[in-house]
C-alpha cells in the first residue's frame, strides 16, 4: 500500500508525451495562453460576479433572482458529473469558448427578466459553467506540468506544489473582478437605488454584455491543444459512467475533505446574501482582499504543511467573523455603520482567496493519477452547497444562516486537519 502511494506521489500530475503539441510549444506560448485566459476570465466574471451579487436585490419579484441562482447551481452540480468527459471530447479551447455562451445568455436574460427567460438561461449556464471550469483546470494543469520541466522552470529546486500554488495564485487574481464589476454596479445603480428603483439596470446589463463579448473574443485566441481522444474511456452504460465518477467517494481522503469542498461553496454564496452586496463598496473591498490573498497564498504554497497552515489561517478569520455576526454585530449608522461592512468584506475575501487557491493545490498534490475526478468532486460539492444557500435564504434569517455556516466550518476544518495529520504521520505526501 505504501509503495503504491509513493508511486502515485512521484508520478507527474500531467504526462507530457514526446512529440506532443505541449512539448513542442515554447514557454512564451504558454505564458501567452495563461495571460489570455486570465484576462478573458477577468472580463467575463467582472460582469457575471456583479450580476450574481445583484440577483437578490434587483430581481425580487416572487424571489426570481435567488430562485434562478439556486436552479443554476443545481444544474451546475448535475452537469459537473460528466463535464470532464465533455471537455475531453470538445478539447479545452472549444470547451472554454462554448462555456462563455452560457454567461452571455444569462446576462442577456437579465435585460428582460422573467421566469421564461431567466430559468432556461440558468439551466444552460449550469452546463456551460461546468465545462468552462473543467477546461480552466485542464489548462492550468498542463501549464503547471510544462513549467515543471527544464525549458521553463527557473529554479530546479522548487517543489512541484510551489509551482501549482503559483499558477493558482496568479490565476485567482481574477477575483479582482469583484472590484471592477461591483464598482460599475455602484456607479450605474447609485441614482436608481436612492430613489428606490434600480432604473439603471438596463444600461448596467448592457455594459456587462459588452464585457462578456470581449472575454469570449479573447478565448478564441487561445492555442488549440491536440487532446488525445485515444485516452478517453469508453462506457458501456450510464451506470458505468456514474461508477467512474463516484469512484473517488470510496477513498477516505476524499470523504474527509468533502465537507471543506461544501463549505467553500457555502461561504461564496453567503457573502452575496449576508447584506454585503447591498452596501456600497463592500463587495469591491471583498474583491481586493480576495485577489491579494489569492496571489500571496499561491506564492506561499509549497507542500501539505503549508497548505494546512494557510487553510487554518483563512478558516480562523472566517470563524471570528461568524462569531462576531452571531454575538457582537449590530446594525449601526454613521461612520461605524459604513466601516464595519467593509471590514467584514475584507476578512471574508481573505478566507475566500485561501480556499480558492489551496483546495486546487491540495487536489493537485493528493490525486495525481485521477485529478479530473477529484476536481469534479470539488465542483459538485461546491455548487450543491451554493444551491442550498440560495434556496434556504428566503426561508431562514441571517442568524440561522450564520449558525449553519459556523457548524459547517467547524466540521470541515476538523475533517481536513485529521486528514493532514494522518498524511503527515504516514509520510504519504512528503514535505
N, C-alpha and C positions, 0 to 999 in steps of 0.2 A: 504493500500500500504506500509506504513512504517513498519507495523508488518511483512509483507511478507519479506521485505528487512532485517529486524532484524533476522528473522528466517534463512534466507539464510546466513547471516553473522555468525551466531552462529553455523551453521552446519559444520562438518568437510569437508575438501577437498576430502578425500577418506574414505569411510566407511570400517572399518575392522570388518568383521563378526566373531562372536565367532566360534571357531573351524576351521577357515580358515587357509590355509598354511602360510599366512602372520603373523597371530597371533602366530602360533606355532614356527616360526623361531626365532632365538636368535639375539640380537643386533650384535653379532660377525659375523653372516652370512650375515646380511645386510651391515655391513662395508666391508665385503669381496666382495660382489656384486658391491658396489659403487666403490671400488678400481679397480676391474676387468674391469668394464665398462669404467671408466676414462682412464685406460691405453690402452684399446682397441681403444678408440676414438683417443688417442694420436698417436698411430701407424698409424691408418687409415688416419687421417686428417693431419698428418705430410706430408704424401705423396700426398694426394689429394689437400690440400691447396696450396702447392708449384706448383703442376701440373696445377692447375687452374690459378694461377698467371702468368704462362708461356705461356698460350694459345695464347695471343695476340702478343707474340714476337717469339714463336717457330713455330707454325702452321699458317703462314701468307699467304699461297697460297690461293688466292681468298677469304680471310677472313675466312678460315676454322675454326680457333681457336675460334674467337669471335662468329661466327655463331653457332658452336656446343654448346657453353656455353649458348647462347640465347635459343636454342631449349631445352637444358637441363632444364633450369628454367621454360620454358613454360610447359614442361612435369611435372615438379615438382608441378607447380601451379595446373594443372588439376587433378593429382593423389592425391594431398592433400585433395581434396574434399571427397574422400572415404577412405583415409588412416586409419582413426581411426577404421572403420569397419573391414578393412583387418587385422589390428593389433589385434583386439579383437578375430577374427576368428582363427588367427595363434597362438596367445599368444605372449607376449612381447619378450621372449627369441628367439623364432623362427623368429619373425619379425626382430630382431636385427641381427641375423646371416644371414638371407636372404638379409637384407639390405646391408651387406658388399659386396655381389657379384656384385652389380652394380658398386661399386667403383673399384673393381678388374678388371672388364671388361673395364671400361673407361681407366684405366692406361694401360692395355694391348693394347687397340686400339691405344694408342699414340706410341707404338713401331713400328706400321705400319700405320701412319696417312693417311687417305683418306676419301672421302665423304662416301664410302661404309662401313668403319669401325667405324668412329667416330660419325656419325649421329645416327645410330641404338644404339650405346653404350650410347649416350647422352639421348636418349628417355628412355632406360631401367634404366639408373641411376636416371632419374627424378622420376620413380616409386619407386625404392628402397630407394632413399633419403627420400621420403615422409614417408615411413613406418619406417625407422630407427630413424627418428626424433620423430615420434609419440611414438615409442617404448621407446625411451630415456625419453621423457616427462612422460610416464606412470611409468617407473621405479623410476625416481626421485620423482614423486608424491607419490608413495607408500612408498618410503623410508622416505620422509618428514612426512607422516602420522604416520608411525611406531615410528619415533623419536620424535613425539609429545606426546607419551604415557609414562607412568611411568617407564617401563623397560629400556628405552633408554635415555630419556630426563634427563640431568644432573641438569638443573635448571628449576624447575616447574614454575618460574615466567617469562620465556621467552615468548614473543609474538609469535604467530604462524607465522607471517610474518617474524620474525627474523630467524626461522628455515628454511622457504622457501628460504630466501635470502642466508643463509649459504650454503645450499645444491647447489643452483645455482652458487654461487660464487666459491665453491670448484670444481664443475664440469667444469665450464667455464675456469678454469686454463688450460684446454686442448688447449686454444687459443695459448699457447706456441708452438703449432705445427708450427705456422708461423715462429718461431725462428729456430726450428730443420730442417724443410723442406727447408726453404729458404737458410739456411747455407749450406745444402747439395747441393742445386742447384748452389749456388755461387762457391763452391769448384769444382764441376764436370764440370760446364759450363764455368769456367773462361777463359781457354785457347781458347775454341771454340769461345767465344764471341769476344775475342780480335782479332781473325782472320776474324771475320765477318760471321762465320758459326758455328752453335751450334753442333759441332761434337760429343759432349759428351752426347747427348740426349738419345742415346740407352742405355748406361750404367746407366744414371740417372733414366730412367723409369724402368729399371730392378731392381735397388735398391728400388724404390718406390713400385714396385710389391711385393718385399720381405717384406716390411713394412706392406703392406696390408694383406698379408698372416698371419703375426704374429697377427695382430688385429683380423682377422677372427677366428683364433685358440683360442684367449683369450675369444671371445664372447661365444664360445662353453662351457666354464667353468662357465657361469652364472647359478645361481639356476633357476630351472623351476618353475614358479608360476602356480597354478591351477586357470586360468582365468575362471570365471563363465559365461558360454555361455548362461545360462538361462536369464542373464541380457541383452543379445543382443536384440536390437529392430528388429522387422520384418517389411519389407517394401513391400507394395503391388505392387509398380511400381517404376521406376526410378524417376518419378515425386515426389513421396512421400519421397524418399531418398534425393533428391535435396532440398525439402522443409525443411527437418530436418536440413540439413547442413546450409542453408541460414537463418534459424530462428533467429540466433543472430543478423542479419542485421536489425531486427526490433527494436533492443534496442538502445536507444540514446547513452548509454555508449560505445558500440562497434563502432558506427558511428564516435564518437568523437576521438577514438584512432586509427582508421584505417589509417589516414594519418601518424601517428607515426610508425605503422607497415610498411607502404610502404617506409617511409624514412629510416628505419633501413636496409631495403633491398638495397635501393639506395646507402647508404654510404658504405655498404660492397662491392658492385661492383665497386664503384668509386675509392677505394684505389688501385684496380688492374689495372684500365685503366687511372689513372692520371699520370702515368710515374714512380711511386714509385717502381713498380715491376722490372723496368729496372735499378734501382740504387742499386749497391752492398750494402747489409746490411740494406737498408731502411725498407724492409719488415720484417727483423729479429727484428729491433728495434720496429716496429709496433706490432709484436707479443709479445715482452717482456712487452710493455706498456699495451697491451690488457689483458694479463694474470694477471699482478699485479693489474690492475684496477678492473678486474672481481672479484678477491679474496677480495679486500678491499671493493668494492661496496656491495658485498654479505654480508660481515660482518656488514656493517653499515645499512643494510636494516632492518626495524622493522615495519613500518606501511606506510600508504599512504603519510603522511607528509614527511617521509624520502625518499620515492621513488621520490616524487615531487622535492625535493631538489637535489637529485643525478642526475636525468634526466636533470634538468635545468642546472646543472653544466657541464655535458657532452655536452649538446646542445650548451651552450655558447662557450665552447672551439672549437667545430667544426665550429661554426658560425664565430669565429675570424679567423680560418684558411681559410675558404671560402672567407671572405673579403680580406684577405691577398693575396690569389691566384688571386682574381679579380682585385685588385687595386695596390698592392705593390710588388708582387713577380715577379722576372725575373730570367731567366737562367743566371748563372754566373760560372766562372771557379775558380780553386784554392781551398783553404781550405773552403771558404764560400760556394762555389758551392757543396762541399761534405757534409757540416754540415746541410744546410737548408733542404734537403730532409729527413735527419734523424730526425730533429725537427718536420717536418710535419708528418712523420710516427708515432712518439711517441704520439703527441697530437691526431692524428686521432685514434690511438689504444686505447687511454683512452676513447674516445667517444664510440667506438665500445664495449669496455668492459662494459660501463654503460648500453648501450641498450640491450646487451645480457642478463645481469642479471636482470635488472629492469623490462623489459617487461614480462619476465616469472613470476617474483614475483608479478607484478601488476595483471596479469591474474589470478594467484592463489588466490589473495585476493578478486577480484571483481566477479569472476564467479565460485563459489564453487559448484554449482549444475550442471554446464554444462561446465566443464573445457576442455573436449576433443574438443567440438565445438569451444570454444574460441581459443584454441591452433591451431586448423585447420585454423581459420581465420588469425591468425598470420602468419602461413607458406604460406598460399595462397597469401596474400598481399606482404609479403617479397619477395617470389620467383617471383611473377609477376613484381614487381618493378625492381628486379635484371635483369630479362629478357629484360625489356625495355632498361636498360642501355647498355647491350651488343649489342642489335640491333641498338641503336641510335649512339653508339660511332664511327662507321666508317663514319657516315654521318655528324656529327657535331664536332666542335672543342672543345678544353678544356675550353675556356672561356664561350661558350654557355652552356656546361655541368655544370660549376660552378654556372652560373646564375640559372639554373633549380634546382640545389641542394640547393641553398640559399633560393629560393622561397618555395621549399618543406619543408625545415627545419622550416621556419617561420610559415607556415600553420600548420604543425604537432604539433609544440610546443604550438601554440595558442590553438588548439583544446584540447590538453592534459591538459594545465593549466586551461582551462574553466571547464573541467570535474573534475579535482582535487578540484577546488574551490567549485563547485556545491556539490560534495560529502561531503566535509568538513562541509559546511553550513547545509546540511540536516542530518549530523551525520550518514550516511548510513554505512560508514567504520570507526569504532572507532579507536582512536589513541592508 
